[in-house]
Amino acid sequence: MSTSSIQQQSADVVIIGGGVRGLAIAYFLSRAKVDVLLVEKRFIASGASGLNMGYVNVSAKKPVYYTRFSKMSADLYPKFNQELGGDIEYERKGSVFVAESEAAMQDLAQIVVERNVVPGLDMKLLDSAELLRLEPALSPRLAGGYWSPADGGVNPLKLTRALARESSRLGARIMTGTEVQDIRVQSGRIEAVHTGEMTIATHVVVNAAGIHVPRIAQMVGLTVPVNPERGQVVITEALSKILRHTVGDYKQFADGQILIGTTNEDVGEDTQVTSRMISDRVGRALRIIPALHKARSIRFAAALRPMPPDRLPIYQKMEGISDFYVAVGHSGMTLAPITGQIFSDWITKGRSTYDLSAYGVERFEG
Ligand SMILES: Cc1cc2nc3c(=O)[nH]c(=O)nc-3n(C[C@H](O)[C@H](O)[C@H](O)COP(=O)(O)OP(=O)(O)OC[C@H]3O[C@@H](n4cnc5c(N)ncnc54)[C@H](O)[C@@H]3O)c2cc1C
């Protein structure tokens, strides 16, 4: 392509990645009246943000500081939901996690003790009868479970669409089908972002490219360790309401479909669905929720979680290049509001009120 056919754009902030993180940051920045341009190489929520359980989960998060961080984000959700128009299927009705054996029950007992250190979690162990009272569709053969009232959920597709819609309404420009190929830096300062057809003049970049965060970081000579972790899921046809809460790996959405999750696999960028996972995951689901015997599966799919080596987020203003930010990690749905708030404050005020010392990339050095 000749240089004359390259489109010239400019923006105060360029966000790379149209997943839940990039979109939440675009939304909070546009609310703060910042001129934002978000570039997404495929379409909105085409990465992990388009295929996940949609839990707003606190109880599965460790260590304690990360449980607290996740709870702070979950506590922001009611207002966030309202501001986004209330159509993201947000609920905070609590969740249940089940144990199939006495040994698994011991593990849950340990988790309950550890998590309850954080005020407001109020988790409790349930015996088999208590579990059935809470969730009558579960198998009476289960050993028990735990109840976590602080957990909730959203519909991932509705959340990402609402963020895109509201960001655009507030003035953000969102360009899909636009892949970032290079970033020009001069004397430690970002000067422009290059896509195939466009040069975007900017001094501030947020790298929220999911599993491709390392590739984008390399464009400015930085290293950020992130691995893809495959999660396969099965989605059933719409059923009448059988689950009252989210139950571990099973979530019934408002339209009645049940999402059966999920694997944690280190297979590179392979998004194939495997017959082994189907028999394993479906087999377990049938043991736990016998009513699923009658359900038909309508979709098998896989997505890649962007996963730092210690499974905690990397939220950082990078050293060495001015105004290059990294936002990556697991649990993007849970962390959406806190993520938007953190990066918006960082960019507009130069600081965040949250303690982010545990989430810097320097923790991996050496
Ligand atoms: C099966 C499964 C279940 C999960 N369940 C939950 C859950 O219940 N709760 C929860 O909180 N989290 C859950 N997660 C994790 C959650 O989905 C992710 O943490 C989150 O979606 C990551 O969002 P992101 O915006 O960081 O990345 P992504 O959604 O992957 O978005 C990154 C985007 O960047 C784009 N991109 C990459 N390179 C470029 C480039 N060069 N130029 C332009 N764009 C680029 C990609 O196309 C992609 O759209 C689950 C994940 C999986 C796979």
The ligand as a MOL file (V3000), in Angstrom:
LIG
                    3D

  0  0  0     0  0            999 V3000
M  V30 BEGIN CTAB
M  V30 COUNTS 53 58 0 0 0
M  V30 BEGIN ATOM
M  V30 1 C -14.5230 -20.9090 29.1440 0
M  V30 2 C -14.2070 -19.6280 29.8950 0
M  V30 3 C -14.9440 -19.2960 31.0200 0
M  V30 4 C -14.6680 -18.1080 31.7010 0
M  V30 5 N -15.4870 -17.7620 32.7390 0
M  V30 6 C -15.3240 -16.5510 33.3330 0
M  V30 7 C -16.2160 -16.1250 34.3380 0
M  V30 8 O -17.1770 -16.8150 34.6710 0
M  V30 9 N -16.0060 -14.9130 34.9170 0
M  V30 10 C -14.9720 -14.1070 34.5520 0
M  V30 11 O -14.8130 -13.0230 35.1370 0
M  V30 12 N -14.1170 -14.4860 33.5790 0
M  V30 13 C -14.2620 -15.6770 32.9620 0
M  V30 14 N -13.4230 -16.0570 31.9770 0
M  V30 15 C -12.3000 -15.1900 31.6340 0
M  V30 16 C -12.7430 -14.0130 30.7830 0
M  V30 17 O -13.4460 -14.4770 29.6620 0
M  V30 18 C -11.4900 -13.2410 30.3450 0
M  V30 19 O -10.7260 -12.8690 31.4810 0
M  V30 20 C -11.8540 -11.9620 29.6160 0
M  V30 21 O -12.8290 -12.1760 28.6330 0
M  V30 22 C -10.6010 -11.3800 28.9710 0
M  V30 23 O -10.9740 -10.1570 28.4200 0
M  V30 24 P -9.8880 -9.2750 27.6900 0
M  V30 25 O -10.5910 -8.0640 27.1990 0
M  V30 26 O -8.7120 -9.1040 28.5750 0
M  V30 27 O -9.3850 -10.1950 26.4690 0
M  V30 28 P -10.1970 -10.7110 25.1730 0
M  V30 29 O -11.6300 -10.8400 25.3940 0
M  V30 30 O -9.4770 -11.9140 24.6660 0
M  V30 31 O -10.0190 -9.5070 24.1500 0
M  V30 32 C -8.7990 -9.1840 23.5270 0
M  V30 33 C -9.1270 -8.6180 22.1520 0
M  V30 34 O -7.9380 -8.0930 21.5690 0
M  V30 35 C -8.0190 -8.2750 20.1780 0
M  V30 36 N -6.6800 -8.1690 19.6070 0
M  V30 37 C -5.6270 -9.0070 19.7660 0
M  V30 38 N -4.5690 -8.5840 19.0480 0
M  V30 39 C -4.9440 -7.4320 18.4340 0
M  V30 40 C -4.2870 -6.5300 17.5550 0
M  V30 41 N -3.0160 -6.7380 17.1320 0
M  V30 42 N -4.9770 -5.4450 17.1110 0
M  V30 43 C -6.2550 -5.2190 17.4990 0
M  V30 44 N -6.9380 -6.0670 18.3230 0
M  V30 45 C -6.2900 -7.1510 18.7900 0
M  V30 46 C -8.6250 -9.6760 20.0480 0
M  V30 47 O -9.2000 -9.8730 18.7770 0
M  V30 48 C -9.6370 -9.6900 21.1870 0
M  V30 49 O -10.9430 -9.3340 20.7550 0
M  V30 50 C -13.6260 -17.2500 31.2710 0
M  V30 51 C -12.8960 -17.5800 30.1400 0
M  V30 52 C -13.1760 -18.7630 29.4460 0
M  V30 53 C -12.3870 -19.0900 28.2090 0
M  V30 END ATOM
M  V30 BEGIN BOND
M  V30 1 1 1 2
M  V30 2 1 2 3
M  V30 3 2 2 52
M  V30 4 2 3 4
M  V30 5 1 4 5
M  V30 6 1 4 50
M  V30 7 2 5 6
M  V30 8 1 6 7
M  V30 9 1 6 13
M  V30 10 2 7 8
M  V30 11 1 7 9
M  V30 12 1 9 10
M  V30 13 2 10 11
M  V30 14 1 10 12
M  V30 15 2 12 13
M  V30 16 1 13 14
M  V30 17 1 14 15
M  V30 18 1 14 50
M  V30 19 1 15 16
M  V30 20 1 16 17
M  V30 21 1 16 18
M  V30 22 1 18 19
M  V30 23 1 18 20
M  V30 24 1 20 21
M  V30 25 1 20 22
M  V30 26 1 22 23
M  V30 27 1 23 24
M  V30 28 2 24 25
M  V30 29 1 24 26
M  V30 30 1 24 27
M  V30 31 1 27 28
M  V30 32 2 28 29
M  V30 33 1 28 30
M  V30 34 1 28 31
M  V30 35 1 31 32
M  V30 36 1 32 33
M  V30 37 1 33 34
M  V30 38 1 33 48
M  V30 39 1 34 35
M  V30 40 1 35 36
M  V30 41 1 35 46
M  V30 42 1 36 37
M  V30 43 1 36 45
M  V30 44 2 37 38
M  V30 45 1 38 39
M  V30 46 1 39 40
M  V30 47 2 39 45
M  V30 48 1 40 41
M  V30 49 2 40 42
M  V30 50 1 42 43
M  V30 51 2 43 44
M  V30 52 1 44 45
M  V30 53 1 46 47
M  V30 54 1 46 48
M  V30 55 1 48 49
M  V30 56 2 50 51
M  V30 57 1 51 52
M  V30 58 1 52 53
M  V30 END BOND
M  V30 END CTAB
M  END
